[in-house]
Amino acid sequence: MNREQALEMVRQQLPIKRYEHTIRVMETALDLAEHYQLDLKKVELAAIFHDYAKYRDAKELKRWIIQEQLPQDLLDYHQELWHGPVAAKMLEKEIGICDPEIQSAIYWHTTGKQHMSQMDKVIFIADYIEPGRSFPGVEEVRQVVYDDIDKACWMAARNTIIFLISKNQSIYPDTFQLYNEGLGRNLNAE
Amino acid sequence: MNREQALEMVRQQLPIKRYEHTIRVMETALDLAEHYQLDLKKVELAAIFHDYAKYRDAKELKRWIIQEQLPQDLLDYHQELWHGPVAAKMLEKEIGICDPEIQSAIYWHTTGKQHMSQMDKVIFIADYIEPGRSFPGVEEVRQVVYDDIDKACWMAARNTIIFLISKNQSIYPDTFQLYNEGLGRNLNAE
């Protein structure tokens, strides 16, 4: 599947603003993939399809989580966390792409997790820093991402936890584990 | 074992400031135990012995964690988290008290966890709010603890996470599970 075919499939699923976000994530992810010498074709597809399921109805997402035996604890957390894992499954069932590296990067793009692959990290952080984003602290993440993508992912997880706590929202365990993982690394480096 | 015997055992283990903290935790815990109609004798012992292991050498605490097959992931976290689980074991091996309710309250007094017993909650929160404490937010916790001890524990976990993140310190999984648990409860109540 070439870029235009993939983009057209996604364009049909998303409002224009979200489609434009997808284009920016793709461009950011490709820059990072080139820098970190990853498979550009796989990164491109993962970026294009990362939000494929984001505008599906919550009931449909829930049905996928149950029927595809995704982790059922997802249902205890905010539905914002459901579209990544479901899109990874939809990629296989609706699009016919079943590459585990691409699916993993899409699966984890919202929460992050510890022990991410380089491709997981690129999609996770490209989604966080694409030029349309203006979260508090995002500029500092942009400044380190080409030198230390692990630190960038840790900073993003930290910022996300601070934001969620300030809003009294629950935090998915994998996001916390990503935060703790980064500290372990830093502590050991001291 | 009566109160004086228990206090004397603890007094020999702790610097005077920490012993005075222990007295205040005991008094606070007994007030809460009376209010929530718990077993006063058990709460008294749990409070008295909660910091029993706090001034043991880190190497000794580590040895106990390994030899007593406590969760080995404790060793990946700050040693401040080790003295509760170790004290629960020492209570049995050095003092001869093997009451599971008392041991549980001592075990979890630093990190908290989801699904705490009422006695766990009383020791956890008494340690947090005793009159010598002056954490940011502690006064708000004191104001709710006699009306809603679950909310008080959640607020303490939330404050602790905010503090730890501000210091770039790792967060033990059970503490953020306690935070998430409280939100689940609140969300369901809406």
Boltz contact constraints between the chains, C-beta under 6 A:
constraints:
  - contact:
      token1: [A, 170]
      token2: [B, 180]
      max_distance: 6.0
  - contact:
      token1: [A, 170]
      token2: [B, 183]
      max_distance: 6.0
  - contact:
      token1: [A, 176]
      token2: [B, 176]
      max_distance: 6.0
  - contact:
      token1: [A, 180]
      token2: [B, 170]
      max_distance: 6.0
  - contact:
      token1: [A, 183]
      token2: [B, 170]
      max_distance: 6.0
